[in-house]
Amino acid sequence: MSPRESFALRDYLGPDLTGRTISDARRIVSLTDILQHGCLSNRLGELSGRSVLMAVSDQLISGLVMTEVDGVARRMLLCPPDLNADHLQTLMQDADIDAVVTDQPERWASSDVKLIVPAGPPMGAAAPTRTERATEWLMLTSGTSGVPKIVGHTLEALTGAIVADGTRGAGAVWATFYDIRRYGGLQIFLRAIVGGGSMVLSSPGEALSDHVARLQARGVTHISGTPSHWRKLLMSGATSSFTPRYVRLSGEIADQAVLDGLRDAFPAASVGHAYASTEAGVGFAVNDGREGFPADIVGTNRDGVEMKVEDGSLRIRSKRTAHAYVGRKAAELTDSDGFVDTGDMVELRGDRYHFVGRRGGIINIGGLKVHPEEIEAVINRQPEVRMSRAKSRRSPITGGIVVADVILADNVDAGRGDEIRARILADCKASLAPHKVPAVIKFVAALDITAAGKLARHDA
């Protein structure tokens, strides 16, 4: 069966699974076990036609259960481990959840959901599974403090970019700093399954140095993460013990500083960045080592993806986009022409578009609108800087000023702080409008990263 004819994820698993595995810090599971041993104690049939909440705390078991349930359930809602518990009931109502698959069944004993199916590591021999339907995959948006939106995808949309790549990556060992219950991590999990490779998953609470050592020991060749993930790795000093051949960034703006840092850390690797979002799907990849993307890919249809820029916002139309927001108060996902408004703002500079920030992430400085990412890109290009975060602070005079928290590289002498601060300010004054120049620069030891791997942003 060819990928385009497949209805379920397990249909992609070919006859030769020799050596292919999914692993975390505790266990290694062969893909053969996925087909021959079930995680649901032969209760899979009870989920037929149901709307299922995947509330499995263990990431590896989540991946195995997704593969088992796809093609049987009517829909499945992937529940990331960091989900606010106060939002769960609303999301379950919006998704019409009538069954829960979980590795913590005791937590659901008193719930209104009548069908609770326990999940665990692959157990005894599973009954042969027949694909019954095309399951709708439901994922949650990230980056909001309120109830996240539910986004509906088909397996064909989720695997569209992977199928377009053909067999590239076959035999690869994939890893990601993302959780596979979010769009970015799920894309890497699917690339391993569909593309003929293996998958090494992250484990909660694992020290970064231990994680990287495990990636190297398991022979990881292809790995992805957000720029914030990669900056943390570059700061850790663990890159010398890791030799991937394919490094990709997505989820945040990849500025030139982090791209150059990764190129220096992994000189033998292909380093690039990709654009994707939960709603728009996978848009494009940039492999020339430069921030931004070529202007000539806008307005053209490449591999079924068409882009345009309207009111400064990148918009995408393709077969890889989600088909709907799900819920009783769901908004329209696309405009009348079928384009998804990504909310990511871009600016044309010469023959290249550059990302400047999120429309919803603008800060107000004295009545003027500022993208903090634009300021951070200037700060981050200083050789002594590893990472920064710009934000606003209330001012009784102007109403708001820019302040910046900055992490310096490990080898920088703390006594050079005044010199480095002066150089950062000089570069900001030369590169930015006066109201964007930080009034305060503070050197810090760490910056908060969200569970989705993005820089946490809080106005002061």
Secondary structure, 3 states (H helix, E strand, C coil): CCHHHCCCHHHHCCCCCCCCEEECCCCEEEHHHHHHECCCCCCHHHHCCCEEEEECCCHHHHHHHHHHHCCCCCEEEECCCCCCHHHHHHHHHHCCCCEEEECCHHHHCCCCCCEEEECCCCCCECCCCCCCCCCEEEEECCCCCCCCCEEEECHHHHCHHHHHCCCCCCCCEEEECCCCCCHHHHHHHHHHHHCCCEEECCCCCCCHHHHHHHHHHCCCCEEEECHHHHHHHHHHCCHHHCCCCEEEECCCCCCHHHHHHHHHHCCCCEEEEEEEECCCEEEEEECCCCCCEEHHHCCCEECCEEEEEECCEEEEEECCCCCEEECCCCCCCCCCCCCEEEEEEEEEECCEEEEEEEHHHCEEECCEEECHHHHHHHHHCCCCEEEEEEEEECCCCCCCEEEEEEEECCCCCHHHHHHHHHHHHHHHHHHCCHHHCCCEEEECCCCCECCCCCECCCCC
